[in-house]
Amino acid sequence: MAGMESYQGFSHDRQCVLDRTVQNRYGGRGDILPHTEVGSQSRMPSKTFDDASLDDDEVGVRLSVPLKSYEEIPFDDEYDIAITRYIGVGVGLASLITENLLSHPFVVLRRQCQVHNNSCRYHLVPVTLLPVIVHLHKHQGITTLWKGLGSVLMIRGMTLAVEDLISKLTPWPKEITWHNSLKSFGQHILLKCTTLAIITPFYSASLVETVQSDIASEKPGIFDVFKEGMCRLVSWSSPQKGRMLPVWALVVPTVMYGLLKYLFTIVVRGVASRIMHVSRKHEQEKQGALTRDVLGHAASQDIEMTSALVGLIAADVVFFPLETILHRLHLQGTRTIIDNLDSGYEVIPILTSYEGAGDCYETTLQQEGVAGLYKGFGALILQFAAHVAVIKLTKLVLTEISSMLRSAPKPPPPSSSASASQSDLAHISPSHGATSNPPAGFVYTQQTYLPYE
């Protein structure tokens, strides 16, 4: 191939290939590109200051664009995704703690109101409960609204354990999605019904520990909930006490309540999630651009958290009357003494004689009216108000902490040949762009200064 350099076509093609290589490696207009001589040809055509075609305006324009410092470069997407994931985990953990621990005092108030069939005050709004809470704390101590917490947590843990055990011994799936077959969905429902039926007697024992008064009853032991539950489970058809309903009479309303509430929560959660996703996508389309993946990940986490909370609130509100009937049936015949929430100073025994769920519903409507099915609804409002407040506060704190982490000094970027060459060239003083002569080792072009290697 000797002598081909003098051929005009070969020289032109070689020059085009070199130009594309330099542009692909060092970017577009405005960058500082290295200059290398190839024989008598340079990689890019240069233009000297003595050229007559050079305009006077071009001389006064800054010719080199300073590179951005590393501090000005935004964080890597992986780092942003990690921070966003930590925020989502933190908010989810706060929601879980609030749902199972911090909301327990409101659960105690709600249940005591529901089972008190002769109460004069229904506590349909939170305002009427505030003086009662003050009186209870003053006369019985701050722990009076935390009674039965251990048994409630044990029942929830036992529910998960029974579901897991049954799913391993049978082909019934523990979790399902919208893409599962109808057979898998039916097996999953059967798993839920079986679990609820097994947990029913233990739920009755836990309910008693939750509503009984501390000053009129002995404090239960840690494992008394299992002892009492086993006793009611053994006496499946014959109750231990006079007016106590047998377990088989409690299984049907308990399973129906748990199953309907579970299905309703899933449907509301899915619909709310879908609506929020579509609404967010519509807002982005109106703005003309979609957000980055990291922002989409954060928004998806927030949507899932919000939809789960909406489903939980909607289910508790809709099935509140059924929960009232169920709690009265479970407590009947247990000779439980509760706090009188009409004033917060007294205690009162629960004496009822319902024959079943239908009789309880009709009796409640006749003696207490429709509002009797919603006794203690103000405690439910307080519960979810506190739940939302905790989530908002946790998200605000974690967001501020993440902002501080993003604004903290970043570690130096990994060294490479390209970054090293650009870092060295970034130290070129921008004042050279306004001089009439280029710095030593550079030639002037229409785009940049080209240093000689």
N, C-alpha and C positions, 0 to 999 in steps of 0.2 A: 504493500500500500504506500510505498515511498513515493513522494511527489504529489500525492493526492491533496495535500493542504493548499496547493496553489490553484486547485480546480475550484471555480467560483461556486458551483452547486454544492460541493462537499463542504466548503467553508460556511456557506449560508445555513445548511442543515445542522452542522455542528454548533453554530452559534445559537440556533433556536433551541436545541436540546439543552445547552448550558443555561440559557435564560430561564427555561421552565424549571430546571433543577434548583436554581437559586431562589426563584419565587416560591416554589413549593416548600423549601426548607425554611426560609426566613420571613414568610408572610407577604403582605401586600404593601401598598403605598404608605410611606411615612416611617418605615423601619430603617434601622442602620444595618446595611448588608456588607459582609466582607468582600473584598476585591482581590481577585487572583489573576495574575497574568498567565495566559496560555499562548506561548510562543510570542508572536507579534500581535495577537488578538487578545483583547480583554473580554471578560465575560459580559460586561454591560457597556454599551457605548457611552463614553464620557463627554462632557462638555466643559471646556475650560473657560476661565473668566475672560480670556482674550477673544472669545468667539463673538463675532459681530451680531449674531442672532440672539444674544442674551439680553433680555429686557432689564431696564433699570429697576423695575418693581420687584423682580425676582431676587435681586441682590439683598434688598432690605428685609426679605421674608426669612423667618427662622427656618433653616433647612433641616435641622435634626430635631426629632421629636423625642423628648426624654422618656425613658421607659418608666412604667409605674413601679413603685417600690413594692416589696412583698407584703407590707402591711396594708396596702390598698387593694390587694387581690382578695376577693371574697373567699370564705371558707369552702373547703371541699364539700361536695354533696354528701359524701359518706359521713363526714363529721356532723353536718346538719341533720341527717337522717338519724344518727345515733342520739343526738340531743333530743330530737323530736320523739324518738322511741322512749327515752327515759322520762320525758314529760308525760307521755301517754301511760306508761307503766305506773308512774307516781299518782296520776289522777285516778287510774283504775284501782290502785291499792287504797287510796283514800275513800273512794266510793264503796269498796268492799268492806272496809272497817266501819264506815258510817252505817251501812245497811245492816251489819251483823252485830255491831257493838254500840255505837253512839246513839242509835235510834231506839235502843231497848227501853229507856224510860218512857218514851211515848207509846211503845207497844204495851207496857204495863198499864198505863192510864187508859188506853183504848179498850183493852180487854176487861178491866174492872168496870168501865162504863157499860160495855156490851152485856155482861152477865148480870148486872144489877137491874132486875125487872121492875122493882118498886121505886126506883129513883124519881125524884121530882125534877131534877135538872138533867137535861139531855146532853149538854156540852157539845152542841153542834158547831160552835165557833171556838177558836182558841182563847178568846178573851176570858171566857168564864172559867177556864181551867187554871189560869195564872194564880189567882188567890188560893185555890185548892193545893197547887204545888207548893206554894209558900207555907201553908199550914202543915202539910205532910212533912216537909223538911224540918220545920220547927219542932214538931212533936215526936217524930220517929227517926230523924237523922237523914243525912244525904243518901244513905244506902237503901232507903225504902223503895226507891224506884228502880233499883238494880236487882231486885230479887228475881230468882229464876233464870238469871243469865246463863249460868253454867248448864242448866238442863236444856235450854233452848239451843245452845251451841252443840250440845251432845246429840240432840235430835237431828239437827242439820247434818252433822258428821255421820250419824248413823244412817241417815237417808242416802247419802252419797256412797257409803260402804255397802249397803244392801243393793243399790243399783249396780255397783261395780261387780259384786259377787254374782248377781243373777245374770248379768250380761256375759260373764265368763263361763257360767254353767250352761247357758242356753244360747241359741243363735240370735237372740234379740239384741238389736243394736242399741248402744247407750246414747248415741247422738245421731241425728239425722239432718239432712239438708233438703232444700227444695228439689234437688235432682234425684233423690232416692225414689225407689219404686213404692207402689201402694202397699205391697206386702211388707216391706221394711218399715213403712210408717205404721202399719197395724201392729207389728211386733214391738215397735218402740212404745206405742200406746199401752200395749199389754204389760210391758216392763214397768211403766209408770204406775199403772193400776195395782200391780202386785206389790210394788214397793210401798205405796200409800196404804194398802190394806195391812201390811206387816207393821207399819209404823203407827197405826191408829191407837193401840192401847198405850204406847209410850208417849204419844202426843197428848193424850188425856192427862197422864201424870205430870207432864211438863206444864200444861195449862194450869193445873192446880197450884203448882209452885209459883207460877207467875202472878196469880191474882190474890192469893191468900195474904192476910195482914200479918206483918211481922210481930206486932204487939199482942196478937191473939192466937198465934200458932207457933209451934216449934219450928225452928229453922231446919230444913231438910238437909240430909247429908249429900255428899257428892254423887253417890251412885243410887240414891233413893229413887230416882226417876226410872232406872232399870228394874228395881225391885217392884215398885208399884205397877209398872207396865207389864212385867211378867205375871204378876198376880191377876191382872185384868185379862191377860191373854189366856191364862189357864182356865179361868172361869168364862169361857167364850159365850156360852148360852145362858148361864145362871149368874146373875150379878151378886156381888158380895154383900151389898147393902140394899135396903128396902126400895128406894126410888131410883137407884142407879140403873141406867139402861145397859143391856148386854152389849158386848163388843160387836156382835153381828149387826145390831141395829144402828151402830155408829159407823160401820165400815162403808155402807152405801153412801150416806151424805158426805162423809169425809173424802172418799175417792172421787165422787162427782164434783165436789168443790175444788179439790186439788187439780183434777184433770181439766176442768173447764177453765180454771184460772191459768193453767200452764199453756193451753192452746190459745187462749185469748192474748196472753202476753206475747207469744211467738208471732201471731198475726199482726198485732199492733206494732210490734217492734220492726217487723219486715216492711210494713206499709210506711211507717215513719221514716225508716232508713231510705227507702226508695224515693219518697217525696223530697227529702233533704238532698239526696244525690242529684236528682233531676233539677231541683231549684238552684243548686250550686253550679251545675253545668250550664244552665240557662243564663245565670248572671255572668259567667265567664265568656259565654258567646256574645253577650251584649257588649262586653268590654272589648271584644275583638281579639283576645289572646287567652291561651290557657296558662295556668300557673305552672311552676316547675314541679318536678316529681316530688321533691321534699315537701313542698307546700301541700301537694295533693295527698301525701301520706299523712300529714298532720290533720288535714281537713277530714280525711276518712276516719281517723281515730276519734276525732271530736264527734263526727256524725254517729258512729257506732255507740259511743258512750251516751250521747243524747237520746238516741232511739231506744237503748236499753232502759234508760231512766223513764222515758215516756211510757213504754210498755208496762213497767212496774207500777207507775202511778195510776195508769188507766185501769189495770187489773184490780188494784186494791180499791179503787173508787167504785167500779162496777159491781164487784162481788162483796162489797161491805155488808149488805143485808144478809147474804147467805152465810158470811162469816159470823155474824151475830147469832143466827139460829144455831150454827154448828157449835159455837162455844157454849151456849146455854145447854145444849144436849150433852156435851162432854162433861160439864160441871155438875149436872143434876145427880143428886144422891151422894155426893162426895163429902157433904157436911162442911163445906168450905166457908170460912168467915173472911170477908173482904173489908177493905176500907170504904167507908161511906163518903163518896166523892161529892155529895151534895154540900158538904161543909169542909171535910178533911179532918174533922176532929173525932169522929166516931167509927165504930166497926159494926157490921151487920151480917147476919148469916144469909146464905142463899138457899131458899126453899122453893122448889118448883116441882111440878108433877106432869111434865109433858109425856105424851105417849109416843111421839115421834116427830120427825121434821115437819110434817104437815100440820100436826096439832100445835107445835110451837109457833109456826108462822101465823095461823089463825088466831091463837090466843094473844100473840103480841099485837096484831092489828086491832083486836077488840079492846084490849086493856090500855095500850100505849099509843095506838095510832101508827100511821106510816112512819112518823119521826122516830118511833121506838126502834125501828130497824137500823137507824143511823146514830144511835147513842155513841158518844165518844168520837164523832167524826172530826171534831176540832183537834183531837190528839193526832189524827192522821195528817191534818193540814200542818200542824207543828212539825211532825216527823219529816215530811218531805221538804218543808221550808228549810229545816236544818240540814237536810241532805244536800239540797241544791247549794246552800250557802257554803258548806264544807268543800264541795267540788269546785265552786268558783274561786274560793280563797286559795285552795291548793293549786289550781291552775295558774292563778295570778302570781303566787310565790315562785313556782317552778319556772314560769315564763321570765320573770325578772332575773332569776339565777342563770337561766340560759343566755339571757342578753348580756349579763356580766361575763359569762364564759366566752361568748363570741367577741366581746370587745377586749378581752385580755390579750397580752402579747403572744403572738404565734411563734412556734418553733421555726427555724430556718428551713426552707424547702430542700428536698433532696438534690444533691449536686449532680449535674450532667454536663456534657460538653456544650450543648446548646445554651443551657441556662448560664453556664460560666462565661461563654463568649458574650452573651447579652448583658450579663452583670458587669463585665469589664467595660463594655461600650457605653453603659449607662452613666459612667463617671465623666463622659465628655461634657465639657461645659457648654450650656446652651448659648452662651454669649458668642460662640463661634459663628452662629447662624447670621449674625448681623454684620460680620466683618466683610471686607472686600476680597480677602484672600482666604482660601480654605486652610485648615491646620496642616501641620507637617505630616506627610504620609497619607494625605487624602486628596482626592480629585473631586471636582464638582460635577454632579449630574442633575437632571431635572427632578429627581426624587430625593436623593439622599447623599450623604458623605460616604464614600467607599474607602475604607482603610486598606492600605497595601499590606499583604501578609508577608 
